[in-house]
Amino acid sequence: MKQDPAKNTKARALLAALLTIESVVVASLGVWLIILAVTAKSVEILPLLGVLIFIVLGSGGLFISARGFRNGKYFGRAPALLANLIAIGVSKYQFAAGLYFVAVPLFLLAIVTAIAAIRAIPETGRFS
């Protein structure tokens, strides 16, 4: 079965855009957390540093995956799928807490991005 290169390019561009949006959202959450820590009366520094390290790694990983897809590479496919499956799980806890205004957009973005990552099929012979 022959794949349509234009369709593959569109799928990669959509996935790259979604991953970039997710990267920016995760980074902005990190900035928000820093602002909260600065304005708080007391802060536990070690847990805060741990969370900030994961935010930097997560946001950076999503951005690198997006850049790879934009350049026609597929090395970010598994991390992109894993990150979005985790986000779907996180949205479950947001639903349980009654934070629907957070849970619904998170769930929708994660499910669309996960499906796009699954559907982004490399062109024949291009598994780099």
Backbone torsions as a table, in degrees:
resi	resn	phi	psi	omega
1	MET	NA	124.4	-178.0
2	LYS	-85.1	136.2	180.0
3	GLN	-93.9	144.8	178.7
4	ASP	-84.0	114.0	-178.2
5	PRO	-60.3	-34.2	179.4
6	ALA	-66.4	-38.7	178.1
7	LYS	-65.7	-41.4	178.4
8	ASN	-62.8	-40.1	179.4
9	THR	-65.1	-42.2	178.0
10	LYS	-64.4	-41.9	180.0
11	ALA	-63.9	-42.3	177.8
12	ARG	-65.3	-39.5	180.0
13	ALA	-66.3	-41.8	177.4
14	LEU	-62.4	-46.7	-179.7
15	LEU	-63.4	-41.2	178.2
16	ALA	-62.6	-40.6	178.6
17	ALA	-65.0	-44.7	179.4
18	LEU	-63.0	-42.4	179.2
19	LEU	-66.7	-35.5	176.6
20	THR	-65.5	-42.1	177.0
21	ILE	-60.3	-45.7	179.0
22	GLU	-61.8	-40.2	179.0
23	SER	-61.3	-43.7	179.0
24	VAL	-66.0	-39.8	178.9
25	VAL	-63.4	-46.0	179.8
26	VAL	-63.2	-42.5	178.6
27	ALA	-64.1	-39.6	179.5
28	SER	-67.9	-32.5	173.8
29	LEU	-63.6	-36.1	175.9
30	GLY	-64.8	-41.8	177.4
31	VAL	-63.9	-42.8	178.0
32	TRP	-60.9	-40.8	178.8
33	LEU	-65.4	-38.7	177.3
34	ILE	-64.3	-43.0	178.3
35	ILE	-61.9	-43.2	177.2
36	LEU	-61.4	-40.4	-179.1
37	ALA	-67.1	-39.3	-179.5
38	VAL	-67.9	-36.2	-177.4
39	THR	-87.6	-7.8	-178.8
40	ALA	-77.4	155.1	179.2
41	LYS	-75.6	-34.0	176.6
42	SER	-142.9	144.3	-176.7
43	VAL	-138.0	134.6	170.7
44	GLU	-86.1	110.1	-169.9
45	ILE	-70.5	-39.8	-177.3
46	LEU	-65.8	-47.0	175.3
47	PRO	-62.3	-37.3	178.1
48	LEU	-62.3	-44.7	178.3
49	LEU	-62.6	-39.1	177.9
50	GLY	-61.4	-45.1	179.4
51	VAL	-65.4	-41.9	179.7
52	LEU	-64.6	-36.4	176.9
53	ILE	-63.5	-44.3	178.0
54	PHE	-65.3	-34.5	177.3
55	ILE	-65.1	-44.7	179.1
56	VAL	-63.7	-45.4	179.6
57	LEU	-64.6	-43.4	-179.3
58	GLY	-66.1	-47.6	-179.9
59	SER	-64.9	-43.7	178.6
60	GLY	-63.7	-41.4	178.7
61	GLY	-64.0	-41.8	177.1
62	LEU	-64.3	-40.3	179.6
63	PHE	-66.0	-42.0	179.0
64	ILE	-65.1	-40.1	176.3
65	SER	-61.7	-43.3	178.9
66	ALA	-61.2	-44.7	179.7
67	ARG	-63.7	-38.4	177.3
68	GLY	-63.0	-45.8	177.9
69	PHE	-62.8	-39.5	179.6
70	ARG	-62.0	-31.8	-179.6
71	ASN	-92.0	7.9	176.5
72	GLY	85.5	12.4	178.8
73	LYS	-98.7	158.5	-176.4
74	TYR	-124.6	17.8	-179.3
75	PHE	-68.3	-17.9	-178.1
76	GLY	-95.1	7.0	-175.2
77	ARG	-64.5	-51.3	-178.6
78	ALA	-65.7	-45.8	177.4
79	PRO	-62.8	-35.8	178.5
80	ALA	-65.1	-43.3	178.9
81	LEU	-65.5	-44.5	180.0
82	LEU	-61.7	-45.6	-179.9
83	ALA	-59.8	-38.5	-178.3
84	ASN	-78.0	-30.4	173.0
85	LEU	-66.3	-37.4	175.1
86	ILE	-64.3	-41.9	179.6
87	ALA	-63.7	-34.2	176.5
88	ILE	-64.4	-41.9	176.5
89	GLY	-64.0	-39.9	177.9
90	VAL	-63.6	-39.0	-179.9
91	SER	-63.5	-29.2	176.2
92	LYS	-60.7	-42.0	178.3
93	TYR	-69.1	-33.0	176.6
94	GLN	-67.2	-39.6	175.6
95	PHE	-61.7	-44.9	-178.1
96	ALA	-63.0	-32.3	179.2
97	ALA	-82.1	-4.6	179.8
98	GLY	81.9	12.7	179.3
99	LEU	-90.5	66.3	-175.1
100	TYR	-65.2	-31.8	180.0
101	PHE	-67.8	-18.6	174.3
102	VAL	-96.8	-42.6	-173.0
103	ALA	-66.8	-43.1	-175.8
104	VAL	-65.2	-51.6	178.5
105	PRO	-62.6	-39.3	179.0
106	LEU	-61.8	-46.3	-179.9
107	PHE	-62.8	-46.2	-178.5
108	LEU	-63.7	-45.3	178.9
109	LEU	-63.2	-42.6	-178.5
110	ALA	-67.2	-41.6	-178.1
111	ILE	-68.9	-41.9	178.7
112	VAL	-64.4	-42.7	-179.5
113	THR	-68.4	-39.5	178.2
114	ALA	-63.0	-43.6	178.1
115	ILE	-64.4	-40.7	178.3
116	ALA	-64.1	-37.4	178.4
117	ALA	-66.7	-37.4	178.2
118	ILE	-69.1	-39.4	-176.2
119	ARG	-80.0	-14.5	179.4
120	ALA	-73.9	95.7	-175.5
121	ILE	-97.6	128.1	178.6
122	PRO	-63.2	148.1	173.7
123	GLU	-65.8	154.5	-177.6
124	THR	-56.0	126.7	177.6
125	GLY	84.1	1.5	-178.9
126	ARG	-117.0	81.4	-179.5
127	PHE	-109.4	18.9	-178.7
128	SER	-85.1	NA	NA
